[in-house]
């Protein structure tokens, strides 16, 4: 089993993840994952955006693909690097970073890209994606 991690506030570290709580104390949370595409997406987004919050959600199970597939993802990226950037430009930045993955296996990518202030003002709950209609509008 491959164990990788993410340290919130943008510092990547290849050990158990360390997260700061509201009191700025650190808690270690292991990120266990044997999904190579998910890990690659995480690594690229962490390196590029130094996110204060990052969720990578594999939604492939909601679609007509083999079990264990990594073809449909939702990413929630909260970063200072999105300040003074339009929503369209944020999506373009994420798509640009993940262009190789989108050409080589990732079929669908849903993006939530916010600034830390927008994230704090939000419910911090990511809406569930709609059910798959089979790709033919059924």
Residue pairs with C-beta under 8 A, 6 or more apart in sequence:
1 32
1 34
2 32
2 33
2 34
2 39
3 16
3 30
3 31
3 32
3 33
4 14
4 31
4 33
4 39
4 42
4 43
5 12
5 13
5 14
5 15
5 16
5 17
5 18
5 29
5 30
5 31
6 12
6 13
6 17
6 31
6 42
6 46
6 54
7 13
7 17
7 18
7 19
8 17
8 18
8 19
8 20
8 51
8 52
8 53
8 54
9 20
9 50
9 52
10 46
10 49
10 50
10 51
10 52
10 79
11 50
12 43
12 46
12 47
16 28
16 29
16 30
16 31
17 28
17 29
17 30
17 31
18 26
18 27
18 28
18 29
19 26
19 27
19 28
19 29
20 26
20 27
21 27
33 39
35 58
35 70
36 70
37 70
37 73
37 101
37 105
37 106
38 56
38 58
38 70
38 73
40 101
41 56
41 73
41 75
41 98
41 101
41 106
42 54
42 56
44 97
44 98
44 101
45 51
45 54
45 56
45 75
45 77
45 94
45 97
45 98
46 54
48 81
48 93
48 97
49 77
49 79
49 81
49 82
49 93
49 97
50 79
50 80
50 81
51 77
51 78
51 79
52 78
52 79
52 80
52 116
52 119
53 76
53 77
53 78
53 116
53 119
54 75
54 76
54 77
54 78
55 74
55 75
55 76
55 126
56 73
56 74
56 75
57 73
57 74
57 75
57 76
57 126
58 70
58 72
58 73
59 72
59 73
59 74
59 108
59 110
59 129
60 69
60 70
60 71
60 72
60 73
61 67
61 69
62 72
62 129
62 131
62 132
63 69
63 71
63 72
63 108
63 132
63 135
64 132
64 134
64 135
65 71
65 72
70 105
70 106
71 105
71 106
71 107
71 108
72 106
72 107
72 108
72 109
73 106
73 108
73 109
73 110
74 109
74 110
74 111
74 112
74 126
74 129
75 94
75 109
75 110
75 111
75 112
76 112
76 114
76 126
77 94
77 111
77 112
77 113
77 114
78 113
78 114
78 115
78 116
78 118
78 119
79 113
79 115
79 116
80 115
80 116
81 93
82 90
82 113
82 114
82 115
83 115
85 93
87 113
90 111
90 113
91 111
91 113
93 113
94 109
94 111
94 113
95 102
95 109
95 111
98 106
98 109
102 109
110 129
112 126
114 122
